[in-house]
């Protein structure tokens, strides 16, 4: 019984981690509009924040590993 609770807990944990990764990714993108200066035209640009994007990548990796573990435990228990 406790094994299935662990699988259920990990199954619930995966979307939470992915949601955290999406939140970090959105915090890592900083859109902006730059005004024309002299003969340089105005343009839209995006600044990227490395720490936020790195954290998002780490969280996605952790979520993938936990998901692999959930699948492996489920298949092992089903046999």
Buried (B, 14 or more C-beta within 10 A) or exposed (E): EEEEEEBEEBBEBBEEBBEBBEBBBEBBEEEEEEEEEEEEEEEEEEEEEEEBBEBBBEBBEBBEEBBEBBEEBBEEEEE
